[in-house]
Amino acid sequence: MTLPIILNHFDTIGCAFPDVDLLQPADPFLDTTGEDLRRRIFMTQETSGKQLCLRPEFTIPVCLDHLKEGRSQARYAYGGKVFRQRKEGKTEFTQAGFEDLGNPDKASSDIYCITNALELLKKTGVKSPRLVVGNQAIFVALLDALEIPGAWRKKLLRAFGDTPRLYEQLNAMTNGLAPLDDLPDDLSSALQSGDPDAVLNFVVESMLADGLPLSGGRTPASITERLLQLHELQNTRLSDEKKQVLEAFLLLEVELGEAASAIDAFEKEHGLTLEGASARLAHLASGTLGDVGSATYRASFGRRLDYYTGLVFEIYGGDANKPLIGGGRYDQLLTLLGSDEEIPAVGFAVWVDRLGDMA
């Protein structure tokens, strides 16, 4: 009975319910989430060779439908079976969710997203839920304030949300990567000069000399970009002072109501300005604390997907260590899916089976 309660809730708040086919084109999922997803979804293909997969989630299809219909702003909901290969547990389970697309008032839509999720849990009988929030944009602001070089910045952002991996990257950045061995003198000089055109010319000439095609595989431009990134990674070190600042930030975990003052204190202690961070957290706390048993801000909490840009959250019930709901802001997703401009987007997914187990 849990899913009908959830869908009725979404209907009462005026959500649209787009049709999402069970079989989906695989490329949008792989392109936005990464090839690592391939081993976790159920793949097949049409006779034409087009790759398909059993629906692994709803957000991407809903976003594609939003773009196809040319809507500017809308709220959507969904519910049904999704399929993922997992080490433990079912590979087929029920998911429901909510997506708020195109709302320019990001702060208010973030608050509505969380309060909407809490109201839904209340209707399904969950009492005193526990809310945990993070914010990817605050970590980005910290990297900007510390002037972390571009190549390392990308690696740290990709690791954010996986704390052990993030610490590995910080250690590697402090110690430096091993240099590339036996580079030709011309390439070494081009890399030292930092001239992309010189590196590109070397790559093109080398590929032509070896009889390799300039298209159809790794392009000269992508090889050049990778060589320049490796050179930057190898020749950049993170000072002990900046590493300590990053580690201190990752250890921040406070009640949401105290998060703004904790960020203020962090900024003052380290002489930094994290643009808008404390105001953002204060506004979020003021709008969400009324309907929750406990609320925690965890600075290290993020999601390892490039399209997440701000708020992330999870809501737990009772003493359970697995979330009933997880969501966040993903303003870059619709751009990755083909939009010519950034479309604000925030939403959440409900683990319906977990809710049913609590009933």
C-alpha positions in Angstrom: 0.0 0.0 0.0 3.0 2.3 0.3 3.3 3.3 -3.4 -0.3 4.4 -3.8 0.1 6.7 -0.7 3.2 8.2 -2.3 1.7 8.7 -5.7 -1.5 10.2 -4.2 0.7 12.7 -2.3 2.4 13.7 -5.5 -0.9 14.1 -7.3 -2.3 16.4 -4.5 0.7 18.8 -5.0 0.0 19.0 -8.7 2.8 16.9 -10.2 2.8 15.7 -13.8 3.4 12.0 -14.3 5.3 11.4 -17.6 5.4 7.9 -19.2 8.8 6.3 -18.7 9.3 3.1 -20.7 10.8 0.1 -19.1 13.4 -0.2 -21.9 15.5 2.9 -22.2 18.3 4.0 -24.5 21.5 3.3 -22.6 23.7 6.1 -23.9 22.1 9.0 -21.8 22.8 7.0 -18.6 26.4 6.0 -19.7 27.2 9.5 -21.0 26.1 11.3 -17.8 27.0 8.7 -15.1 30.1 7.1 -16.7 31.1 3.8 -18.1 31.3 2.3 -14.6 27.5 2.2 -14.7 27.7 -0.4 -17.5 28.4 -3.3 -15.1 25.5 -2.3 -12.8 22.7 -2.1 -15.4 21.0 -4.7 -17.5 22.0 -4.1 -21.1 20.5 -5.4 -24.4 20.3 -4.0 -27.9 18.0 -3.6 -30.9 18.6 -5.4 -34.2 19.9 -2.0 -35.4 22.6 -2.2 -32.8 21.3 0.6 -30.6 22.1 -0.1 -27.0 19.2 -0.4 -24.6 18.9 -1.0 -20.9 16.2 -1.9 -18.4 15.3 1.3 -16.6 17.9 1.9 -13.8 16.2 5.0 -12.5 13.7 7.7 -13.5 15.4 11.1 -13.3 17.2 11.0 -16.6 14.1 9.9 -18.6 12.0 12.5 -16.9 14.6 15.2 -17.8 14.7 14.0 -21.4 10.9 14.2 -21.6 11.0 17.7 -20.1 13.5 18.8 -22.9 11.5 17.0 -25.6 8.3 18.8 -24.7 10.0 22.1 -24.5 8.6 23.1 -21.1 10.2 25.9 -19.2 9.2 24.9 -15.6 7.4 21.9 -14.2 7.1 19.5 -11.3 7.1 15.8 -12.1 6.6 12.6 -10.1 6.9 8.9 -10.9 6.7 5.4 -9.4 7.6 1.9 -10.6 10.2 -0.8 -11.0 13.9 -0.1 -11.6 16.6 -2.6 -12.2 20.3 -2.6 -11.1 22.9 -5.3 -10.6 24.0 -5.2 -7.0 26.3 -7.3 -4.8 23.6 -7.8 -2.2 19.8 -7.4 -2.3 17.3 -7.5 -5.0 18.1 -6.4 -8.6 14.5 -5.4 -9.1 12.9 -2.9 -6.7 10.4 -0.1 -6.6 11.3 3.5 -6.7 9.3 6.7 -6.6 10.4 10.3 -6.8 9.9 14.0 -7.4 11.7 16.3 -9.8 11.3 20.1 -9.8 12.7 21.5 -13.1 13.2 25.0 -14.3 12.4 26.9 -11.0 14.8 29.9 -10.9 14.3 30.4 -7.1 16.9 27.7 -6.1 16.9 28.4 -2.4 13.1 28.1 -2.1 12.9 25.0 -4.3 15.6 23.3 -2.3 13.6 23.9 0.9 10.4 22.8 -0.8 12.1 19.6 -2.0 13.1 18.6 1.5 9.8 19.6 3.2 7.9 17.8 0.5 9.9 14.6 1.2 9.3 15.0 4.9 5.5 15.5 4.4 5.5 12.3 2.2 7.2 10.3 5.0 4.8 11.6 7.5 1.9 10.3 5.3 3.5 6.9 5.2 3.8 6.7 9.0 7.5 7.5 9.5 8.0 9.4 12.8 10.9 11.6 13.8 12.9 11.2 10.6 16.6 12.0 10.5 17.8 14.5 7.9 21.4 14.7 6.7 22.4 17.5 4.3 25.6 18.5 2.5 26.3 21.0 -0.2 28.7 20.4 -3.2 28.8 24.2 -3.9 30.4 24.9 -0.6 33.2 22.5 -1.3 33.7 24.1 -4.7 33.8 27.5 -3.0 36.6 26.1 -0.7 38.6 24.9 -3.6 38.3 28.3 -5.2 39.3 30.1 -2.0 42.4 27.9 -1.7 43.2 28.4 -5.4 43.5 24.7 -6.1 44.9 24.1 -9.7 42.5 23.0 -12.4 43.6 19.4 -12.9 43.7 18.6 -9.2 40.4 20.5 -8.7 38.7 18.1 -11.1 40.1 15.1 -9.4 39.0 16.3 -5.9 35.5 17.1 -7.2 35.2 13.7 -8.7 36.2 12.1 -5.4 33.9 14.3 -3.3 31.3 12.1 -1.6 33.8 9.2 -1.3 35.8 10.3 1.7 38.5 7.6 1.7 39.1 8.3 -2.0 39.2 12.0 -1.4 41.8 11.6 1.3 43.8 9.4 -1.1 43.7 12.3 -3.6 44.8 14.8 -1.0 47.8 12.6 -0.1 48.7 12.2 -3.7 48.4 15.9 -4.2 50.7 16.5 -1.2 53.3 14.0 -2.2 53.1 14.5 -6.0 52.7 11.9 -8.8 55.6 10.1 -10.3 56.9 11.8 -13.4 56.3 10.4 -16.9 59.4 8.4 -17.9 61.3 8.6 -21.2 59.5 11.4 -22.8 60.9 12.7 -26.1 62.8 15.9 -25.6 60.4 17.8 -27.9 57.4 16.7 -26.0 59.0 17.4 -22.7 59.9 20.9 -23.8 56.4 21.5 -25.1 54.9 20.4 -21.8 57.3 22.5 -19.8 56.4 25.6 -21.9 52.7 24.9 -21.1 51.9 25.6 -24.8 48.9 23.5 -25.8 49.5 24.1 -29.5 53.1 22.8 -29.3 51.9 19.7 -27.5 49.1 19.2 -30.0 51.5 19.6 -33.0 53.8 16.9 -31.4 51.0 14.5 -30.9 49.7 15.0 -34.5 53.1 14.5 -36.0 53.8 11.4 -33.9 50.4 9.8 -34.8 51.0 10.5 -38.5 54.5 9.1 -38.3 53.2 5.9 -36.7 50.4 5.6 -39.3 47.7 6.1 -36.7 44.3 7.7 -37.7 43.6 11.2 -36.4 39.9 10.3 -35.9 38.0 7.2 -35.0 39.8 6.5 -31.7 41.5 8.8 -29.2 41.8 12.2 -30.9 44.9 14.3 -30.9 43.0 16.9 -28.9 42.0 14.4 -26.2 45.5 13.0 -25.9 46.9 16.6 -25.7 44.5 17.5 -22.9 45.4 14.3 -21.0 49.2 15.0 -21.3 48.7 18.6 -20.1 46.6 17.4 -17.2 49.2 14.8 -16.2 52.0 17.4 -16.4 50.0 19.7 -14.2 49.3 16.9 -11.7 52.9 15.9 -11.5 54.2 19.4 -11.1 51.8 20.7 -8.5 52.0 20.1 -4.8 49.5 20.8 -2.1 51.0 22.7 0.9 50.6 21.1 4.3 48.7 24.2 5.4 46.1 23.9 2.6 45.8 20.2 3.2 45.1 20.8 6.9 42.4 23.3 5.9 40.7 20.8 3.6 40.9 18.1 6.2 39.4 20.4 8.8 36.5 21.2 6.5 35.8 17.5 5.8 35.6 16.9 9.5 32.8 19.5 10.0 29.6 17.8 11.2 27.1 19.8 13.2 23.4 20.2 13.8 21.9 21.9 10.8 20.8 24.8 13.0 24.4 25.4 13.9 25.9 25.0 10.5 25.9 28.7 9.5 27.8 29.7 12.6 30.2 26.7 12.2 31.0 27.8 8.6 31.5 31.4 9.9 33.9 30.2 12.5 35.8 28.0 9.9 36.2 31.0 7.6 37.5 33.2 10.4 39.9 30.6 11.7 41.5 30.0 8.3 41.1 33.5 6.8 38.9 32.4 4.0 35.6 33.5 2.4 33.3 30.8 1.1 30.9 32.9 -1.0 27.3 32.7 0.4 27.9 29.4 2.3 26.7 30.5 5.8 23.7 32.4 4.4 22.7 29.4 2.3 22.8 27.0 5.3 21.0 29.5 7.5 18.2 29.8 5.0 18.0 26.0 4.6 17.8 25.5 8.3 15.1 28.1 8.8 12.9 26.4 6.2 13.3 22.7 7.1 13.8 22.2 10.8 10.2 22.3 11.8 9.2 18.8 10.5 12.2 16.7 11.3 13.4 14.7 14.3 17.0 15.6 13.8 19.0 17.4 11.1 22.7 17.3 10.5 25.0 19.2 8.2 28.0 17.0 7.1 30.6 19.0 5.1 32.0 15.8 3.5 28.6 14.6 2.2 28.4 14.7 -1.6 27.6 12.6 -4.6 30.2 11.4 -7.1 28.3 12.6 -10.1 29.5 15.6 -12.1 26.1 17.0 -12.5 25.3 17.6 -8.8 25.9 21.2 -8.1 24.6 22.2 -4.6 22.3 20.7 -2.0 22.4 17.0 -1.3 20.3 15.2 1.3 19.2 11.9 2.7 16.4 11.1 5.2 16.5 8.1 7.5 13.8 6.5 9.6 14.2 5.1 13.1 17.6 3.5 13.7 18.0 2.4 10.1 21.4 3.0 8.5 20.1 3.1 4.9 18.2 6.1 3.7 14.5 6.1 2.8 14.9 9.1 0.6 17.9 10.6 -1.2 18.1 13.7 -3.4 19.7 17.0 -4.2 20.3 19.7 -6.8 21.6 18.7 -10.2 21.7 21.9 -12.3 24.2 20.5 -14.9 22.3 17.4 -15.8 19.9 18.8 -18.4 22.9 20.6 -20.1 24.6 17.2 -20.4 21.4 15.8 -21.9 21.4 18.4 -24.6 19.9 21.7 -23.3 21.5 24.8 -24.7 21.2 26.5 -21.3 21.4 25.5 -17.7 18.1 24.5 -16.3 17.7 24.5 -12.5 16.8 21.1 -11.2 16.3 19.5 -7.8 14.6 16.3 -6.7 14.6 13.2 -4.7 14.0 9.4 -5.0 12.1 7.3 -2.5 13.2 3.7 -1.7 9.7 2.3 -1.6 10.7 -1.2 -0.5 12.5 0.2 2.5 9.5 2.2 3.5 7.3 -0.9 3.1 9.7 -2.8 5.4 9.1 -0.2 8.1 5.3 -0.4 7.9 
